Amino acid sequence: GMDSGSWAKGQSERDAGNYEAAAEFFNQLATNGTREWEKVYGSFAEGECWELAHKYADAAKAFDLVVKGSAGDTTKKPPVLPHRLWLDAKYHLGMSYALAKNPAALQVADELEKLGKDESLGAAEARGRAIRAAKFAADGDVTKFTEFMKKTTVRSFDEPEMWFHFKLFSAEA
């Protein structure tokens, strides 16, 4: 169901480097989609495009929809599980907050690092450290940025998307 319409138009605009226009098409899918996956993938792609356009506050809004919309509700029967993109959306949310100089970035980093320790989930801890590195880069603190950049250990073959995103950010910073 994504071969035409807003998704296809968004991909076309993104591939052409028109990130703001692409974000608007993905937002249409996220807003008007009738299925959960349309809303999640539309919001996630919208957030990525806003990131590419360096509009981090807008990116955070899009990623926050994925995080809150699929965070899971264990009180329902049967429980609603988080979407598979939840961890990546949480990471992108924190990175967007950090680059927008929003203090909520540290809260997201704390939550991810706690999740990593409580659940022995190194991927969550690494994402928390990456957010801290981005926060210090945005603040102009090169020493702390370098410290947390080195602490962020992600293997390219385990998590290629997150690895590439963070390495590209680090190189640009």
FISE-490925 format. One line per 2 residues: number of its first residue (from 1); their letters; for each residue x, y negated, z negated of N, C-alpha, C, O. Coordinates in pm, whole numbers, always signed. Each point is the difference from the previous one (the first is absolute). Last residue first. Layout:
<vextors>
NUM	A	X/Y/Z/X/Y/Z/X/Y/Z/X/Y/Z; ...
</vextors>
This chain:
<vextors>
173	AE	+3020/-1693/-1339/+23/-81/-121/+147/-36/-10/+40/-68/-94; -185/+356/+440/-43/-137/+25/+29/-90/-120/+31/-118/+17
171	AS	+61/+576/-60/+89/-57/+102/-38/-145/+29/+88/-85/+15; -365/+330/-305/+130/-25/-61/+97/-66/+98/+73/-92/-36
169	FL	-499/+234/+196/-13/-113/-91/+137/-38/-58/+38/-117/-1; -53/+503/+255/-16/-117/+86/-13/-126/-85/+62/-102/+29
167	KF	-52/+508/-255/+132/-28/+58/-6/-122/+92/+93/-81/+1; -498/+238/-190/+86/-60/-101/+138/-33/+56/+56/-104/-33
165	HF	-367/+318/+322/-54/-128/-45/+94/-68/-98/+31/-118/+14; +72/+558/+127/+23/-98/+106/-47/-139/-44/+70/-99/+21
163	WM	-155/+456/-316/+145/-20/+14/+27/-110/+102/+78/-92/-26; -519/+241/-21/+39/-84/-112/+148/-33/+9/+40/-114/-24
161	EP	-202/+407/+350/-66/-130/+13/+44/-96/-111/+34/-115/+25; +125/+578/-19/+58/-88/+102/-64/-138/+10/+70/-98/+27
159	ED	-5/+495/-383/-100/-105/+14/+47/-102/+103/+41/-110/-36; +204/+516/-28/-113/+28/-88/-115/-99/+23/-116/+39/+7
157	FS	+540/-74/+218/-74/+115/+53/-117/+39/-89/-87/+74/+44; +381/-440/-157/-63/-27/+129/-80/+118/+52/-100/-20/+70
155	RV	+181/-103/-594/+70/+73/+108/-79/-13/+129/-122/+16/+3; +191/-335/-460/-101/+67/+82/+75/+68/+113/+88/-60/+63
153	TT	+3/-253/-532/+49/+114/+76/-116/+71/+67/-87/+59/-64; +234/-529/-207/-111/+52/+80/+52/+110/+90/+59/-26/+105
151	KK	+227/-236/-384/-76/+95/-80/-114/+65/+77/-54/+102/-41; +324/-449/+233/+81/+120/-18/-73/+108/-80/+23/+119/+21
149	MF	-229/-537/+31/+11/+60/+134/+79/+131/-10/-37/+100/+61; +6/-370/-442/-119/+82/+23/-3/+60/+140/-60/+106/+20
147	ET	+429/-386/-136/-12/+105/-101/-118/+92/+29/+14/+122/+1; +44/-510/+263/+98/+105/+34/-10/+117/-97/+7/+116/+40
145	FK	-271/-495/-133/-45/+64/+124/+91/+117/+34/-47/+110/+29; +174/-382/-387/-108/+93/-36/-55/+72/+123/-32/+118/-5
143	TV	+362/-445/+87/+56/+103/-88/-106/+104/-36/+25/+120/+13; -146/-509/+239/+73/+99/+79/+53/+113/-86/+1/+115/+44
141	DG	-406/-471/-72/+93/+59/-96/+73/+117/+68/-45/+114/-4; -329/-402/+176/+136/-44/+30/+105/+53/-96/+111/-52/-4
139	DA	-606/+134/+49/+41/-100/-99/+141/-53/+25/+43/-95/-64; -223/+442/+333/-85/-117/+20/+36/-114/-96/-14/-117/+34
137	AF	+233/+529/-87/+41/-61/+127/-80/-127/+26/+56/-102/+40; -174/+365/-408/+124/-73/-26/+53/-65/+128/+59/-108/-6
135	KA	-443/+376/+44/-30/-114/-86/+125/-84/-24/-4/-123/+8; +49/+529/+224/-64/-103/+84/-32/-124/-82/+14/-112/+49
133	AR	+156/+485/-278/+103/-55/+89/-58/-112/+84/+63/-105/+17; -364/+347/-281/+85/-88/-82/+110/-64/+85/+29/-118/-15
131	IA	-294/+439/+222/-79/-122/-24/+80/-98/-85/-1/-121/+25; +185/+543/+44/+4/-77/+125/-76/-131/-16/+43/-105/+48
129	RG	-58/+417/-398/+130/-66/+6/+12/-86/+126/+58/-108/-4; -443/+371/-44/+2/-104/-102/+130/-77/+2/+1/-123/-12
127	RA	-39/+500/+289/-81/-111/+51/-5/-116/-100/+4/-117/+40; +209/+514/-170/+78/-67/+104/-76/-119/+56/+59/-105/+26
125	EA	-284/+385/-331/+104/-80/-66/+82/-78/+102/+30/-118/-21; -349/+421/+185/-65/-116/-61/+102/-90/-68/-7/-122/+11
123	AG	+154/+529/+173/-42/-89/+108/-66/-125/-55/+17/-109/+55; +111/+472/-341/+109/-90/+35/-38/-98/+109/+53/-111/+4
121	LS	-327/+390/-372/-17/-31/+142/+103/-106/+39/-27/-120/-9; -132/+347/-425/+126/+46/+63/-7/-18/+151/+35/+89/+77
119	ED	-363/-246/-404/-34/+111/+90/+123/+63/+64/-12/+87/+86; +43/-457/-396/-103/+86/-58/-26/+125/+83/-27/+108/-54
117	KG	+334/-444/+212/+51/+66/-122/-101/+99/-56/+37/+111/-38; -161/-369/+418/+114/+85/+33/+53/+76/-120/+34/+118/+10
115	LK	-372/-439/-69/-53/+117/+69/+112/+98/+33/-15/+121/-15; +143/-532/-158/-64/+81/-104/-58/+128/+61/+15/+109/-56
113	EL	+163/-425/+351/+107/+62/-77/-56/+88/-111/+55/+107/-28; -361/-356/+284/+63/+105/+81/+111/+71/-77/+11/+122/+5
111	ED	-223/-492/-209/-96/+110/+16/+62/+116/+79/-18/+116/-36; +270/-516/-10/-13/+70/-129/-91/+122/+13/+33/+108/-50
109	AV	+0/-392/+422/+126/+74/-20/-6/+81/-129/+39/+117/-3; -394/-408/+88/-6/+114/+91/+125/+86/-16/-9/+123/-2
107	QL	+1/-519/-238/-101/+91/-56/-10/+125/+88/-8/+111/-51; +279/-463/+199/+64/+74/-109/-97/+97/-67/+41/+106/-47
105	AA	-200/-395/+388/+94/+97/+56/+63/+84/-111/+16/+121/+15; -308/-504/-81/-62/+133/-8/+92/+108/+57/-24/+119/-23
103	PN	+112/-603/+39/+51/+74/-116/-61/+140/-16/+54/+81/-76; +37/-354/+539/-113/+22/-90/+51/+84/-118/+57/+107/+21
101	KA	+166/-266/+406/+36/-55/-132/-118/+2/-98/-18/-91/-81; +65/+282/+533/-87/-117/-13/+26/-72/-132/-66/-100/-32
99	LA	+293/+499/+125/+42/-95/+104/-86/-126/+1/+42/-104/+49; -150/+457/-352/+136/-50/-29/+41/-107/+100/+53/-104/-39
97	YS	-464/+330/+107/-6/-90/-115/+137/-62/-26/+11/-121/-22; -27/+450/+347/-65/-122/+47/-13/-102/-112/+24/-119/+21
95	MG	+142/+543/-130/+98/-71/+84/-60/-132/+49/+68/-102/+0; -354/+390/-240/+103/-58/-85/+104/-79/+78/+41/-108/-43
93	LH	-367/+343/+288/-65/-104/-80/+103/-71/-87/+6/-123/-2; +132/+501/+240/-11/-117/+88/-68/-117/-73/+36/-116/+21
91	YK	-11/+524/-256/+135/-51/+25/-7/-128/+86/+62/-100/-34; -461/+332/-32/+41/-62/-126/+140/-62/+14/+25/-110/-49
89	AD	-187/+363/+406/-73/-126/-8/+37/-75/-127/+14/-123/+1; +161/+554/+58/+62/-94/+94/-69/-136/-5/+66/-103/+9
87	LW	-253/+447/-267/+132/-34/-52/+71/-99/+91/+62/-95/-48; -491/+262/+187/-7/-83/-119/+138/-44/-49/+21/-118/-28
85	LR	-181/+409/+411/+81/-119/+20/+6/-90/-123/+57/-109/+5; -322/+512/+15/+139/+38/+16/+92/-119/+23/+121/+11/-22
83	HP	-573/-63/-269/+33/+25/+140/+149/+31/+12/+79/-45/-83; -347/+159/-374/+60/-112/+72/+30/+40/+145/+27/+116/+29
81	LV	-435/+128/-277/+146/-2/-4/+54/-122/+74/-65/-50/+92; -406/+177/-362/+48/-59/+125/+152/-11/-12/+52/-69/-88
79	PP	-388/+438/-173/+82/-121/-6/+43/-47/+138/+22/+81/+91; -489/+185/-132/+140/+29/-27/+84/-128/+0/-42/-100/+59
77	KK	-228/-31/-281/-1/+145/+22/-39/+27/+144/-112/-32/+37; +351/-408/-337/-102/+54/+91/+13/+151/+10/+107/+57/-21
75	TT	+202/-323/-226/-125/+17/-74/-110/+58/+88/-97/+55/-50; +551/-181/+190/-7/+133/-60/-128/+22/-79/-25/+111/-46
73	DG	+206/-417/+468/-91/-14/-113/-20/+139/-59/-74/+81/+56; +432/-372/+309/-55/+122/-60/-87/-31/-119/+28/-92/-78
71	AS	+206/-199/+413/+78/+33/-119/-51/+125/-70/+69/+56/-85; -195/-322/+501/+24/+144/+0/+84/+41/-121/+71/+101/+5
69	GK	-216/-556/+81/-107/+77/+63/+21/+149/-6/-96/+76/+16; +423/-393/-177/-120/+2/-84/-109/+88/+57/-72/+67/-74
67	VV	+476/-110/+324/+33/+44/-137/-125/+11/-86/-22/+102/-65; -18/-276/+501/+31/+143/+6/+26/+51/-141/-49/+107/-37
65	LD	-22/-564/+83/-125/+72/+33/+24/+150/+6/-86/+78/-41; +453/-367/-17/-76/+14/-123/-132/+73/+25/-48/+73/-86
63	FA	+328/-197/+449/+48/+119/-70/-77/+24/-129/-22/+115/-39; -81/-506/+283/-34/+119/+79/+44/+127/-71/-76/+97/-8
61	KA	+192/-513/-185/-146/+19/-4/-41/+127/+74/-85/+75/-47; +539/-209/+66/-36/+54/-132/-151/+26/-10/-42/+101/-55
59	AD	+210/-317/+438/+36/+142/+0/-42/+64/-131/-55/+110/-2; +8/-573/+42/-102/+70/+79/+27/+150/+3/-92/+81/-5
57	AY	+412/-347/-201/-122/-6/-81/-114/+71/+73/-79/+72/-62; +497/-123/+288/-1/+103/-104/-123/-3/-89/-43/+106/-47
55	KH	+228/-239/+532/-111/-58/-76/-32/+100/-113/-94/+80/+8; +414/-27/+372/+53/-70/-119/-108/-77/-75/+26/-104/-60
53	AL	-58/+416/+447/-20/-143/+27/+52/-87/-116/-10/-123/+5; +21/+594/-41/+83/-33/+116/-11/-148/+37/+94/-58/+54
51	EW	-374/+220/-396/+141/+5/-43/+91/-43/+114/+90/-82/-18; -540/+135/+115/+21/-125/-74/+144/-5/-53/+61/-107/-4
49	CE	-189/+503/+216/+10/-111/+97/+21/-134/-71/+79/-82/+47; -154/+469/-309/+130/+9/+68/+20/-116/+99/+109/-55/+11
47	GE	-529/+95/-225/+105/-42/-91/+138/+3/+63/+80/-91/-19; -443/+263/+264/-12/-144/-13/+111/-54/-91/+65/-100/+33
45	AF	-106/+562/+5/+59/-58/+121/-7/-152/-2/+92/-68/+45; -305/+294/-397/+144/+26/-6/+71/-63/+121/+103/-66/-16
43	SG	-576/+49/-1/+61/-87/-101/+151/+17/-5/+73/-98/-10; -315/+387/+295/-12/-138/+47/+67/-97/-96/+74/-88/+43
41	YV	-107/+540/-164/+101/-19/+104/-5/-141/+57/+104/-56/+36; -428/+163/-366/+136/+18/-53/+104/-29/+107/+92/-79/-22
39	KE	-551/+71/+146/+31/-111/-92/+144/+10/-50/+71/-101/-6; -235/+450/+271/+10/-123/+81/+39/-118/-87/+83/-82/+38
37	WE	-169/+498/-245/+130/-3/+67/+16/-123/+88/+111/-51/+15; -529/+132/-237/+106/-37/-93/+134/-11/+70/+76/-93/-27
35	RT	-519/-4/+312/+61/+115/-67/+114/-47/-90/+61/-104/+25; -306/-192/+251/-105/+68/-75/+55/+120/-78/-67/+54/-88
33	GN	+273/-562/+266/+4/+146/+13/-105/+65/-87/-31/-47/-110; +148/-433/+141/-121/+52/+65/-2/+151/+15/-100/+57/+46
31	TA	+470/-296/-258/-122/-64/-49/-126/+67/+53/-96/+21/-74; +533/+120/+214/-9/+18/-145/-133/-53/-55/-57/+59/-92
29	LQ	+155/-127/+549/-20/+143/-25/-20/+25/-150/-88/+75/-40; +197/-507/+168/-135/+32/+48/-33/+146/-25/-111/+34/-41
27	NF	+546/-183/-50/-94/-43/-102/-144/+29/+42/-83/+35/-84; +427/+40/+392/+0/+104/-102/-95/-35/-114/-63/+89/-59
25	FE	+123/-412/+391/-70/+117/+56/-5/+114/-102/-104/+65/-14; +347/-450/-107/-143/-32/+8/-79/+118/+57/-110/+30/-48
23	AA	+580/-6/+38/-55/+11/-135/-150/-27/+1/-76/+67/-71; +314/-133/+470/-14/+142/-31/-64/+19/-137/-88/+84/-17
21	AE	+201/-517/+146/-116/+47/+77/-26/+148/-29/-114/+42/-14; +498/-226/-176/-119/-59/-62/-127/+45/+72/-100/+32/-64
19	YN	+526/+105/+236/-35/+64/-127/-125/-56/-65/-79/+74/-59; +323/-24/+534/-102/-96/-45/-60/+51/-132/-113/+49/-4
17	GA	+438/+184/+292/+60/-95/-93/-94/-108/-48/+42/-96/-65; -116/+497/+352/+41/-119/+76/+64/-106/-91/+46/-104/+48
15	DR	-227/+504/-228/+109/+40/+88/+53/-116/+82/+116/-1/+40; -497/-68/-312/+118/+24/-83/+121/+35/+86/+109/-51/-23
13	ES	-526/+5/+238/+51/-131/-46/+126/+17/-84/+95/-77/+13; -314/+470/+121/+51/-71/+117/+61/-134/-38/+108/-35/+47
11	QG	-328/+287/-378/+127/+63/+39/+63/-74/+117/+121/-23/+2; -551/-115/-133/+99/-33/-101/+137/+58/+32/+101/-68/-15
9	KA	-466/+187/+285/+36/-141/+22/+107/-45/-99/+93/-72/+36; -271/+503/-93/+81/-7/+122/+44/-142/+30/+114/-23/+40
7	WS	-406/+86/-405/+128/+66/-25/+91/-12/+122/+116/-38/-12; -565/-131/+39/+90/-82/-80/+137/+65/-22/+101/-70/+3
5	GS	-360/+286/+399/-50/-92/-102/+111/-73/-73/+108/-23/+54; -31/+520/+145/-48/-127/+57/-42/-91/-115/+13/+35/-117
3	DM	+167/+394/+32/+57/-21/+132/-44/-131/+63/+61/-46/+97; -175/+283/-527/+85/-118/-6/+64/-31/+136/+92/-83/+8
1	G	-378/+465/-154/-79/-120/+0/+83/-127/+0/-53/-110/-14
</vextors>
